Amino acid sequence: MVIHRRAAYLRSLDEERKIEYKAAVKIQSWFQGCRVRSYLRYLNQMAIIIQRWWRGYVSRKHFRKMVKTAYFMMKMNFYNEMAVRIQKRWRGYYIRKYVHNYYALKKYLEAISVNNEIVSELQKYTEMMENEKKRTDLEKKEKKKKYQARKMHYLLSTEQIPGIYNSPFRKSPDPMELLLRKSKPLSHRQQQTKSPFTSELYDWPTCKRPPTFSTGQPLPAISRQKPQGPFHDTAEVFWQRHKPLEPTWHMAAFISSPLDKAREEMKRENWGNCIHDKEFLPFSSYNKDKKYDPLIHRSGKYGHEGYGTKHFREENPKKWVADKVKPQRKLSDWGIFYRKKG
């Protein structure tokens, strides 16, 4: 009975121990689970905190970089805008002063207008001179033709014999025939002497007479029309042309320098102190026809050294192959020579 009780007791203890073991395992597993979950939550929170700090640091760094870039862009835009304003002001000033200068352009246009007026006046004057030249040439031709008609008046037709300009085979006479009828023959007067100053060289208004180099101011021309154009007065031009020499200080000092004056004075004194006017002959020409007498030390036995007149080449006659050199002999007509040594 006791054994059965003991066995039952042990059996119950074993069952309770298993139940308690299971309960302890369950409690430990639950506790360990709570601790592990709590630690995991702690790690998760710490990871979140670390990530938050890191992401904040990275975001702040990126933000600072963005702010710096934005600030740099803002400064560059501001500087560019200010540079554009400065360039605008400077370019406007430069263009107004140097490129499109109103006052300079105005002066330029005024100068062009004045130049155009001068050119137009010169053109008018040129046309007038050309017309005048044509008129004078025409007058000269007419005068020459009239003079020829008067000179050849003997060729005029008569009632009995027709002239060479009045051919019977023509319907009307030649114009020269009509001119011969109108003109008178030349009279047999003495030929007038022609002045050498009536040529075209002295055909200007102020050069009708030969130039007189007088210091006085010439009288103005009587009833003479001034030529049109930008020209000076003829009297002023003539005076400027024939005015006396007025050298500068430098040229006057050079022309009449004290040294030149002293040389001239010395020449005059030497010429006045000369006894005769014969030219002094130097010894080279004075002794030209005299016979040369050699010196004693050159014509004697012991003459002068041959330094500078002889060659100092060493010669050994014992080593000579021949005593003398014979002349060349011609081999053929091709200019080939040979020399035989004796």
DAVENQUI-V904348 format. One record per backbone hydrogen bond with DSSP energy under -1.0 kcal/mol. NH is the residue of the N-H (numbers start at 1). CO is the residue of the C=O. If there is no record, write none. Layout:
BEGIN
nh = (NH NH)
co = (CO CO)
END
This chain:
BEGIN
nh = (5 6 7 8 9 10 11 12 13 14 15 16 17 18 19 20 21 22 23 24 25 26 27 28 29 30 31 32 33 34 35 36 37 38 39 40 41 42 43 44 45 46 47 48 49 50 51 52 53 54 55 56 57 58 59 60 61 62 63 64 65 66 67 68 69 70 71 72 73 74 75 76 77 78 79 80 81 82 83 84 85 86 87 88 89 90 91 92 93 94 95 96 97 98 99 100 105 106 107 108 109 110 111 112 113 114 115 116 117 118 119 120 121 122 123 124 125 126 127 128 129 130 131 132 133 134 135 136 137 138 139 140 141 142 143 144 145 146 147 148 149 150 151 152 155 156 158 166 170 174 178 179 180 181 182 183 186 189 198 203 207 214 231 237 238 239 240 241 242 252 253 254 255 256 261 262 263 264 265 266 267 268 269 270 271 272 273 286 287 299 300 303 309 310 319 320 329 331 338)
co = (1 2 3 4 5 6 7 8 9 10 11 12 13 14 15 16 17 18 19 20 21 22 23 24 25 26 27 28 29 30 31 32 33 34 35 36 37 38 39 40 41 42 43 44 45 46 47 48 49 50 51 52 53 54 55 56 57 58 59 60 61 62 63 64 65 66 67 68 69 70 71 72 73 74 75 76 77 78 79 80 81 82 83 84 85 86 87 88 89 90 91 92 93 94 94 95 101 102 103 104 105 106 107 108 109 110 111 112 113 114 115 116 117 118 119 120 121 122 123 124 125 126 127 128 129 130 131 132 133 134 135 136 137 138 139 140 141 142 143 144 145 146 147 148 152 153 161 163 167 165 174 175 176 177 178 179 150 187 195 200 204 212 229 233 234 235 236 237 238 248 249 250 251 252 257 258 259 260 261 262 263 264 265 266 267 268 269 282 283 295 296 301 306 306 316 317 338 336 329)
END
